[in-house]
């Protein structure tokens, strides 16, 4: 069956591809294996040269690549170009820091000398989603390649043009042809790929249900994995917060990328004393957002990526209304062509309602009232997910203490949760495990090898006291 790219703003088919044949997949795996054997012997300086060139390429082609992402999955053109720029930053970051991050570490022991060194594993299978079609692939690939690994990308089928453009970017930058390869294959191809001995590790960004299946298959074959999965991120607003700023940033945190982000703020947990004022400011900030053609630079919210995603979101909205939540704004698909959904705000939400319990992947916000900070944290933790959290208060010392009680991979105090190459990124509970980015991310897909050099130095004898 052909693979199609459909413009979600117009519902028009913009590209069609034939899925790779078994022979094409076989050739790609063999090529990755051969290329890895040579690449692993290169120095960090040799690896950094094409990685820096990739950053230059991305910046030079930002307009074209941004437009490609907008056409394939519907994010606004400004957000798409910013995503490409962030990928360039990631390339520069790992080109600059990989050698220091993977420097051998000497450890005192009984040996004459002992140390830990970091060696590449082989070929990494990267299973990536459509919502950040460039960033999530570069986020995984840059550290893996700088560590000496090869990468096979199985991208979401609706962003196949972006997937091929990523391969072209790395090739144009001067990386060996087999080091990063895109496979245009359906989801059914994932299982045999994970089971193939030429794949040595797996990373996935996606839904927790898909992550569970990939973890199961990877565990069966004893392959190292990193899982960056779903989120139902809390946005906690305490009574002493700057409510106007919290509402303004909250509107962006919920509706950026049309709300299609694992780390988008979804559950707005507000102390009762501040709830009425926050609701008023938040509704105004969201109402001021412009929904429409994502190629229009004045638009803030584009369409959802696919029709089925819009239908699923609308089902969550309908089911939440049926159990008593109060609708403050929006609440239905936008009329006309394209997979648009009105920015939506619920209040009087309780933990049993769909928009609280489930991940809402679209511009739908739930406001939940908490009697105090302790209850706010309890409500924040009342989720199967634990990816990101935001906490708004002027009492920074108290905020720091509260972060220790929030079950989340990252907590942003008085700010919007976002990824940064310098900081580790990942979650807990059903949001996954392992970390991407920073020095921790580059160490996920390496062999942490202990080297012991003799002769042994005998430890001091323990002399019993008389």
Secondary structure by P-SEA (a helix, b strand, c coil): cbbbbbcccccccccccccccaaaaaaaaaaaaaaaaaaaaccaaaaaaaaaaaaaaaaaaaaaaaaaaaaaccccaaaaaaaaaaaaaaaaaaaacccccccbbbbbccccccbbbbbbccbbbbbcccccccaaaaaacaaaaaabbbbbbbccccaaaaaaaaaaaaaaaccccccbbbbbccccaaaaaaacccccbbbbbccaaaaaaaaaaaaaaccccccbbbbbcccccccccaaaaaaaaaaaaacccccccccccccccccccaaaaaaaaaaaaaaaccccccccccccccccccaaaaaaaaaaaaaaaaabbbbcccccccccccccccbbbbcccccccccccccccccbbbbbbbccaaaaaaaaaccccccbbbbbccaaaaaaaaaaacccccccccccbbbbcccccccccccbbbbccccccccccccbbbbbbccccccccccccc
